[in-house]
Structures are given as structure tokens and as C-alpha cells.
């Protein structure tokens, strides 16, 4: 299937690579399908991913693994959410956070080639890497501010 994106232009997408969020995302609860894009920006693999809507070229979220910023969760999902994700083990679930300011502007703090961006840590994404099912969950009981500053390498 062919999709249009604002970041990557026209892309050919295999149906079996589409990630389905049955409950949508917290800001839009309609079920949504997304394709995960990335570029290899390090020897160990991609650092930043783009979760691109299949149906709306304008909807794309920049996401990353919070452990790359030394932030670690200890979250246990309820059984029904493991079922929704078609998961038998937490090992097959990736936990990602959404970057909340990706526009290029001069208001970001820059230091030593790094740019600070905000990431929403209280509403992470859970994606089963095998079944390609996902959900976003609100973790309001975290004792942290809703956003964290994350240093990232500035790319052009």
C-alpha cells in the first residue's frame, strides 16, 4: 500500500508492518494505524523513530526509548492490556515516549552539539514488536513532571 507523509514523501508500506492502536492515542481515541520510520543515526541502531499515521500525512509523532536518556520505568500492565497487545511477555513490548517539541526554533537550549527537547513521560506508548499492536497509557501516579528534557544530537 502507498501512503503519503509530510516528512518522508510517498512511501510504499507492507500491510504486515503496520502498527495498530485499537484505542487510538490519548489525544484521539479512534483506532489508528501507524508505520514506524527511522534512520540509523548510530552504530547501535536508530535513536529516534517517527510514528506516521497511515491515513493522515500530517499526523506523525517523534518517539524514542526513554532509557536512552537514562529514564527507566517499572510498569506492570493489567492482564487485559497484555491481551490487547497480544503479548505473553513484557520482553516483546517496547516502551516509547513522544517528543513534544520538534519544530526548529531558536528557543531550544543548545549545548555541546546537543539540543534539549521535551518528552511526555507520563503517557508512554507500549508497542508489541511481534504482534504490532500498541496502546498509550496514562501513568498519572508517577512522581515526576509530565515532561522531561532530553538531550539529543542536532541533525540537519
NORLINBEL-V612344 format. One record per pair of residues at least 24 apart in sequence whose C-alpha atoms are under 8 Angstrom apart, sorted by the first residue. I is the first residue (numbers start at 0). GAP is how many residues later the second one is. Records with the same first field share a line. If there is no record, write none. Layout:
I = GAP ; GAP
This chain:
2 = 51 ; 52 ; 54
3 = 50 ; 52 ; 53
4 = 47 ; 51 ; 52 ; 53
5 = 51 ; 52
16 = 115
17 = 114
18 = 108 ; 113 ; 114 ; 115
19 = 112 ; 113 ; 114
20 = 112 ; 113 ; 114
21 = 111 ; 112 ; 113
22 = 112
23 = 111 ; 112
24 = 110 ; 111
25 = 110 ; 111
60 = 37 ; 38
61 = 36 ; 37 ; 38 ; 40
62 = 33 ; 34 ; 35 ; 36
63 = 32 ; 33 ; 34 ; 35
64 = 29 ; 30 ; 31 ; 32
65 = 29 ; 30 ; 31
68 = 81 ; 82
83 = 49
84 = 42 ; 43 ; 46 ; 47 ; 48 ; 49 ; 50
85 = 42 ; 45 ; 47
86 = 41 ; 44
91 = 36 ; 37 ; 38
92 = 33 ; 34 ; 35 ; 36
93 = 31 ; 32 ; 33 ; 34 ; 35
94 = 29 ; 30 ; 31 ; 32
95 = 28 ; 29 ; 30 ; 31
96 = 24 ; 26 ; 27 ; 28
97 = 26 ; 27
112 = 40 ; 41
113 = 37 ; 38 ; 39 ; 40
114 = 35 ; 36 ; 37 ; 38 ; 39
115 = 33 ; 34 ; 35 ; 36
116 = 32 ; 33 ; 34 ; 35
117 = 29 ; 30 ; 31 ; 32
118 = 28 ; 29 ; 30 ; 31
119 = 26 ; 27 ; 28
120 = 25 ; 26 ; 27
121 = 24 ; 25
